[in-house]
Amino acid sequence: MCTLNEALDELETVDNSTKNKVENELVSVGTAAIPSLVDKLQVVRGIKRGVVAMTLIRLGDASVEYLNKAAKNNKDFQWVAQYLIREIEGTEEAA
């Protein structure tokens, strides 16, 4: 597994297969990646942001604490964090 930055750099010129591969790699790292993913989510844009957001959703409840903490410290990030938390909670209820 490459670093988070290397994985996200793969998304520069991406097809759906590569996007899915990167997302699956990030999910496979597990909850240890959550703090870094939340940090990245606040600065990346475009497809990178989408992949990071989906990874956090797939990692589930473990992401909520870090999203809440980031939202407290970054008012501009609050709506993103709240949206992802709603998605996570909706996903958990559906499972």
C-alpha positions as CSV (number, residue, x, y, z in Angstrom):
1,M,0.0,0.0,0.0
2,C,1.3,3.4,-0.9
3,T,0.9,6.5,1.3
4,L,-2.3,8.5,1.4
5,N,-0.8,11.3,-0.8
6,E,0.5,8.7,-3.3
7,A,-3.0,7.1,-3.4
8,L,-4.7,10.4,-4.0
9,D,-2.1,11.4,-6.6
10,E,-3.2,8.4,-8.6
11,L,-6.5,10.2,-9.0
12,E,-5.0,13.0,-11.1
13,T,-5.7,11.1,-14.4
14,V,-8.3,8.6,-13.4
15,D,-10.8,6.2,-14.8
16,N,-13.5,4.5,-12.8
17,S,-11.4,1.3,-12.3
18,T,-8.6,3.3,-10.8
19,K,-10.9,5.4,-8.7
20,N,-12.5,2.3,-7.3
21,K,-9.1,0.7,-6.7
22,V,-7.8,3.7,-4.8
23,E,-11.0,3.9,-2.7
24,N,-10.8,0.2,-1.9
25,E,-7.1,0.5,-0.9
26,L,-7.9,3.4,1.4
27,V,-10.8,1.4,3.0
28,S,-8.5,-1.6,3.5
29,V,-6.1,0.5,5.7
30,G,-9.0,0.7,8.1
31,T,-9.7,3.1,10.9
32,A,-6.1,4.1,11.4
33,A,-6.4,6.2,8.2
34,I,-9.4,8.2,9.5
35,P,-7.5,11.2,11.1
36,S,-5.4,11.7,7.9
37,L,-8.5,11.3,5.7
38,V,-10.4,13.9,7.6
39,D,-7.4,16.3,7.4
40,K,-7.2,15.7,3.6
41,L,-10.9,16.1,3.1
42,Q,-10.6,19.7,4.3
43,V,-8.0,20.6,1.6
44,V,-8.6,18.4,-1.5
45,R,-11.1,19.1,-4.2
46,G,-12.8,17.3,-7.0
47,I,-12.5,13.6,-7.5
48,K,-10.0,13.4,-4.6
49,R,-12.5,14.9,-2.2
50,G,-15.2,12.5,-3.4
51,V,-13.0,9.4,-2.9
52,V,-11.9,10.6,0.5
53,A,-15.6,11.3,1.5
54,M,-16.7,7.9,0.3
55,T,-13.9,6.2,2.1
56,L,-14.9,7.9,5.4
57,I,-18.6,6.8,4.8
58,R,-17.5,3.2,4.2
59,L,-15.4,3.2,7.3
60,G,-18.6,4.1,9.2
61,D,-19.1,5.1,12.8
62,A,-15.4,5.3,13.5
63,S,-15.3,8.4,11.3
64,V,-17.9,10.4,13.2
65,E,-15.7,11.4,16.1
66,Y,-13.0,12.8,13.8
67,L,-15.5,14.6,11.6
68,N,-17.1,16.2,14.6
69,K,-13.7,17.3,15.9
70,A,-12.7,18.8,12.6
71,A,-16.1,20.6,12.3
72,K,-15.5,22.2,15.7
73,N,-12.1,23.5,14.6
74,N,-13.0,24.5,11.1
75,K,-16.4,26.3,10.7
76,D,-16.1,26.2,6.9
77,F,-16.0,22.4,7.1
78,Q,-19.1,22.0,9.3
79,W,-21.6,21.4,6.5
80,V,-19.4,18.8,4.9
81,A,-18.9,17.0,8.2
82,Q,-22.6,17.1,9.0
83,Y,-23.5,15.8,5.6
84,L,-21.1,12.8,5.9
85,I,-22.2,12.0,9.4
86,R,-25.8,11.9,8.2
87,E,-24.7,9.6,5.4
88,I,-22.9,7.4,7.8
89,E,-25.8,7.2,10.2
90,G,-28.2,6.4,7.3
91,T,-25.8,3.7,6.1
92,E,-25.5,2.2,9.5
93,E,-29.3,2.1,10.0
94,A,-29.8,0.5,6.6
95,A,-27.3,-2.3,7.3
